[in-house]
Amino acid sequence: MDKLIADLRYSVRMLAKNRSFAVVAVFVLALGIGATTAIFSVVNAVLLRPLPYQDPSRLVAISTIARRNGIERAFPTVTLNEVERWRADSQSIDSIGSFVFTAIPVNVGSRAMFEVAVGADPEFLSTLGIQPALGRNLSGAGSAQKDSSVIISHRFWVDAFASDPNVIGRSVVLAGAVSTVIGVLPTSFQFPRSDGSYFSEEPDLIFPVANIADGWGRNTTQWFAFAHLKPGISIPQATAEFKTITARMAASDPSLRGLSVQLSPLDAATTATVRSALLLSLGISIVLLLIACTNVMNLLFSRAARRSREIAIRKAVGATAWRLVRQMVTESAFLTFLAGAIGIVLVGLTLDSLVAISPAHLPISGRVQIDWTVLAFTFAICAVASMLAGILPAVHRSRQTDTLISGSRSSASRGVLLLQRGLMVSQIALGVGLLAAGGLLTHSMFRLSSVDPGFRTKNTIAFEVAFPNGKPADSLLHSQRVLDATRSVPGVISAGWITNPPPETRAGMFIPFKIVGAQSAAQTFCNFQVTSEDYFVAAGIALSDGRDFTPADGPSAPRVAIINETLARQDFPHENPLGKSITVPMTGTNPIEIVGIIHDIHDRGLGAKSTATVFVPYRQTVFAYGGVVARIHPTRAGGSPESVIPEIRRRIAAADPTVPLRSASTIEARVNKTLDTPRFYTIMAVACAFMAILFVTLGLYGLISYAVSCRTSEIGIRIALGASREKILKSVLWEGLGIAAIGVVLGLALSFAATRLLASLLFEIKPIDPVTLSFAAALVILVTLVASYFPAHRASRVHPMIALRHE
């Protein structure tokens, strides 16, 4: 311990004497360690930290597998009828919970809100092993018992009830019905999120699923379910049993024919959409850290070579090779852990920004933090980095047979320079790989953001509303009031009703439908939307055939529908669908005539293919919720579409004070929000690529400068013998370009092999993109020229007499 303390003191003194070296080394390592730690903190929160439930390893998510034309498609939802049968017949599970996301109008006193809520069965919380912090759970079992109970979130308790400790028993109005608060969720409670969770924000209310089960359809595939396995039961065993139960049900229930079921770990289902991208981002940051380590290793080689005389003296007075290695490794470790501490500080300062740019639906992204796991990871990478950066230079220098004669310095440096060039080549190769990854994601992001969504994005706004009760006549009246109030606002050209304003990447109602008269009895699925006669005009969606809805398509008129081109191609491949009829569960058994076809739009996100969609007029089928899309006149609105939103709020409140608004924004902003996920990964990759280029630049500059200093005598002699300064300049530049050329070739080969891992994150470009790879190679060559020029220029100005005197 005394020797260790002595080594640390010596390291501090030596680094204080070489401040420029210490600053560069610490700076490079701090950025590399900080970037890796920052991304690991997200990976830890999302992928590694156990779900905050009791016994999470035995929790499984249940999904539907639909098979059509030999192709299987997975849905993260099931039918409520299946849940009830599994609950009654399964011997593999302790309990099963089901729920559905929704958004409903909520009134607390005179305050009107529009909140995300969950309709859940009483087993929902108990299956997760969660007890309310205040009050009790829902009573009863299954999805049959209706009551007026509601459990509220901690946030809602604080916001709407001012943290009233006597909140149990107080009233809250949900969709026009008075409910009683029976419980408050714990502060740390997180809803089980899956790929199909409809809202980015956490729900604030839980009410009995029985209250909406019949209206939403117990045989529709829109209910989320998860189960707690019994001890000793494996997922394959439970899956086989669930499939058998569903198959028995399908024999008497046509809606289940062609459907199967799949169980998977709940944590895997929760993180399925982000797992590969986050791990890839972590891999990119580790490559960046490796570049930083090789950079510092090069610096340590150069510094050790300059300390030849000191090391020779220490060996002469009895220092062993092991003693020298230990001292130099201690110095490397001191540098690395100092850099790690600075990196942690940098992460602490930037973590909130990282969370802010992360996708809104990134699981548990709000709890990304520096915890003991992150600190342990940082300690581990600091230890590894100190070994990587320090052990080889230390061993190399401890074995040198340097004497006190300074003239041996140049010859001894040639071996060091050869090794340093090899390290520099590896840095460049890895840098090209990171540049290629960042370039591919940037190119993909540009292509994605350039997609024509098929609907108007400029000068349009959208907002969502919900009505206080679900009666069709009342909902129709409310929606007409909302539309009339919106259309009356100065600057509004047109406005239309739609269940889910575009683009909506998470919500939707996917239900089965049948083609009347079709020979096959098989059901196919469609996205079901309720819209008004002015919606397509307001949203700028063009009809490709047929007609639009009109006010004449009322409750007593024949039922009609408009479909999109995807559904037409999918289900009417060899005939014109106009005049054909379909049936959907949401409208009963009456046939619906197809009267129009719209062009495909990217309403599920710019990167998503168009989904088969059926639109029906809101005068014939109306829900207690929906949204409005309004086209705004740019001049009359003062050049800003957002400027009309406060007036729309005021007029709707005056016309119908029971209707709250939510998510009011421009369509352009909604489109931009769908790019959050690719933008997040692109920013991280580009940031790592930028730092890699910075490290390569510093490394090349240091290497060429050191090589020039070692060749000072040679260069002076060449100039004295008549070599021109331009020739000296070119020779040094060519040395840097030679290193870069080898690194670029190896980097391109690495990119060919590694960028295939990015395939799932790319949009309409191949992992091997010649333009992107050429750009990466050209940028590295340019950086090489810049980094090599200054040492080359300095070498060309060497005075022969000074060089010979130096020799």
Secondary structure, DSSP 8 states (H G I E B T S, - for coil): -HHHHHHHHHHHHHHHHTHHHHHHHHHHHHHHHHHHHHHHHHHIIIIIS--SSSSGGGEEEEEEEEEETTEEEEES-B-HHHHHHHHHH-SSEEEEEEEEEEEEEEEETTEEEEEEEEEE-THHHHHHT---SEE----SSTT----SEEEE-HHHHHHHHTT-TT-TT-EEEETTEEEEEEEE--TT------TT---SS---EEEETHHHHHHH-TTSS-BEEEEEE-TT--HHHHHHHHHHHHHHHHTT-GGGTTEEEEEEEHHHHHTTTTHHHHHHHHHHHHHHHHHHHHHHHHHHHHHHHHTHHHHHHHHHTT--HHHHHHHHHHHHHHHHHHHHHHHHHHHHHHHHHHHHHS-TTSTTGGG----HHHHHHHHHHHHHHHHHHHHHHHHHHHT----S-GGGHHHHHHHHHHHHHHHHHHHHHHHHHHHHHHHHHHHHHHHHHT---SS--TTEEEEEEE-SS--HHHHHHHHHHHHHHHHTSTTEEEEEEESS-S--SS---EEEEEETT-S----EEEEEEEE-TTHHHHHT--EEEE----TT--TTS--EEEEEHHHHHHH-TTS--TT-EEE-GGG-SS-EEEEEEE----TT-TTS----EEEEETTTS--SEEEEEEEE-TTTTTT-GGGGHHHHHHHHHHH-TT--EEEEEEHHHHHHHHTHHHHHHHHHHHHHHHHHHHHHHHHHHHHHHHHHHHTHHHHHHHHHTT--HHHHHHHHHHHHHHHHHHHHHHHHHHHHHHGGGGGGG-SSS-SS-HHHHHHHHHHHHHHHHHHHHHHHHHHHT--HHHHHHH-
